[in-house]
Each structure stands twice: as structure tokens, then as C-alpha cells.
Amino acid sequence: MHRRAFRTKLHAGQIPLLVPGHSCVLKVHNSISYGTKNNDELIQKNFTLAVEECQVQNTAREYIKSYTTEAQSIEAFGEIPEIIPIYLVHRPSNDIPYATLEEELIGDFVKYSVKDGKEINLRRRDSEAGQKCCAFQHWVYHKTEGNLLVTDMQGVGMRLTDVGIATSKKGYKGFKGNCATSFIDQFKALHQCNKYCEILGLKSLQPKPKKPASAPKPKPQPSAAPKKKTFGPTFCDKGALTSVCSLLMFLKPFARVVKLLIQTHGRYFVHIQLASCPPLNVFTEKCEGLLIFFFLISEAIMLV
């Protein structure tokens, strides 16, 4: 923005906050730098720029008033920054008739935030005024849902002036700022919350770090299904059972006692007592086991 600033003193006027003899700063926008040649165009451009500057600073001033109301309700917050008012001045006798007028701030002038959003100013980052200005920017960003940002905050101590405003491309509630929309994105990416952001209950603008993906757990190998216990006899087939019965009939003449018992839990019990041998007792769960046993006994008898 092409303008010049002059120190001056107010001799007379109707501004209630500035009394005669008060030190002021007069800021004049020179429209010739914009390529205006016609005198009427120059005056119109000069008027437009002066009005825009007043509108931007006084809009930011209204936001900080609301910020002050909220912060004052929190005892731990302490002193709150202030944006001083700025006035439009008409000087009919001057070739550049429109200018802005504001109170002169006496002391060390510090830029607490810069237009590109980079937080590189140590005094901004570490001082109380700097942290509260940063929290104010975050508060406005939150209240406007990311559509408006007060930037270029600077001044002496807690008293600020010459601020800028960035808005989304569509503007915000009919208002469009004087700074690039990209400042909002840069602020969101670079802003680091401080204790005043936390006092106001503002949430961090930075995305939460993603948890590292854990290695997938190995799927358990399917184990062999346990065999179900059977209750009651289980025969392999009718042929095996027929063979067992036939062998029993064969053994009967040679044995004093031949018993085949089927227990309730599915096991077979065989008791055989031959004439010249001690008694034999056999337990088995399968019919095939009986078949083999009887076959061996039959072979032994035939050999004898």
C-alpha cells in the first residue's frame, strides 16, 4: 500500500478522543503510484483507499471489543490488547484531500504478527502482548469459522494500530479484507497455540498426529477340530458287524464263555475263556478291532 505518514498535532476538531495539542499521525495515500493521471480519478482513488483503511481497522477494533468482553470474564487472562480508532480526515485545500488520522503511540513499536503468517518474531512469540495478539487472531479465526483473520498486528505494548484483515474469497458477511486470502491458510498451518488460547478454550488448528499403523496380527492357523465324543456304539458298516457275529459263532464250541458287551459310552468289551487258556478280556471302540481280534483267536484254534 503506497502511503506516507506524518507526525502532526491536532489544533481543532470534533474528535472526542483527541484534544487540541495531542500528538497524532496523519497517513496519506498517494494515488499517482497506482497510475492515475486524471485529477478526478486521483481524488476518487485517494478517497477509496482512505475509507478502506478506516473500515479495516475499525472492523478489527469491533472484533477486539468482543474479544475483550470474553477475556475479561476470565480472571487469569489479565490485561487485554486494544486496537486504537482511526478517523477519516477531509482537507479541501490539499491536492490529496483525504487522509486518515490516529493517535501517535509513543514507545518501542513492535510487529507482533506479520502478513505472511510466519511466526519468526521472538518478541511476538515470547512477550505477553505477542501471545495475546496471537490468541486474538485464533479467537477471530474460530468465531468466523476460518473466514476472517486479523493480521499484521503491531503497536506499542498492548496498544495496536495499522492492522490488516484477510477474508475468504467470497468475503465474510459482506466485508472483504485488504490482505490476500492465502494469509488465512498460512495462519492455520503455522499457528502454535499458547496458554491464552488454552484459557479461552480454543482448540489447536494443527491436525493430530496419526498413530503409526500397527503390524497386522497373524491369523491363527485353523487347528484340527477335536473329535467329538460319541455316546453309544458306532459301527463302521453292516459287513464288519456280520463278520464279528460269524466269528463268535465259530468260537463258541471251543470256549467255555464268550461274551460281547456293548457299554453305554460306545466301547466294546469281549470276554473269552478257552478250555486250555486263561480268560481273555478285550476293550475296543471300533468294530474292526473286534474283527481282527476274533480272526487271530480263530487262527490260533485252527493251529492247535
C-alpha positions, 0 to 999 in steps of 0.5 A: 500500500503506497502511503506516507505518514506524518507526525502532526498535532491536532489544533481543532476538531470534533474528535472526542478522543483527541484534544487540541495539542495531542500528538497524532499521525496523519497517513496519506495515500498517494494515488499517482503510484497506482497510475492515475493521471486524471485529477478526478480519478486521483481524488476518487482513488485517494478517497477509496483507499482512505475509507478502506483503511478506516473500515479495516481497522475499525472492523478489527477494533469491533472484533477486539471489543468482543474479544475483550468482553470474553477475556475479561470474564476470565480472571487469569487472562489479565490485561487485554490488547486494544486496537486504537480508532482511526478517523477519516480526515477531509482537507479541501485545500490539499491536492490529496484531500483525504487522509486518515488520522490516529493517535501517535503511540509513543514507545518501542513499536513492535510487529507482533504478527506479520502478513505472511503468517510466519511466526519468526518474531521472538518478541511476538512469540515470547512477550505477553502482548505477542501471545495475546495478539496471537490468541486474538487472531485464533479467537477471530479465526474460530468465531468466523469459522476460518473466514476472517483473520486479523493480521499484521498486528503491531503497536506499542505494548498492548496498544495496536494500530495499522492492522490488516484483515484477510477474508475468504474469497467470497468475503465474510458477511459482506466485508472483504479484507485488504490482505490476500486470502492465502494469509488465512491458510498460512495462519492455520498451518503455522499457528502454535497455540499458547496458554491464552488460547488454552484459557479461552478454550480454543482448540489447536488448528494443527491436525493430530498426529496419526498413530503409526499403523500397527503390524497386522496380527497373524491369523491363527492357523485353523487347528484340527477340530477335536473329535467329538465324543460319541455316546453309544456304539458306532459301527463302521458298516453292516459287513464288519458287524456280520463278520464279528457275529460269524466269528463268535459263532465259530468260537463258541464250541471251543470256549467255555464263555464268550461274551460281547458287551456293548457299554453305554459310552460306545466301547466294546468289551469281549470276554473269552475263556478257552478250555486250555487258556486263561480268560481273555478280556478285550476293550475296543471302540471300533468294530474292526478291532473286534474283527481282527481280534476274533480272526487271530483267536480263530487262527490260533484254534485252527493251529492247535 
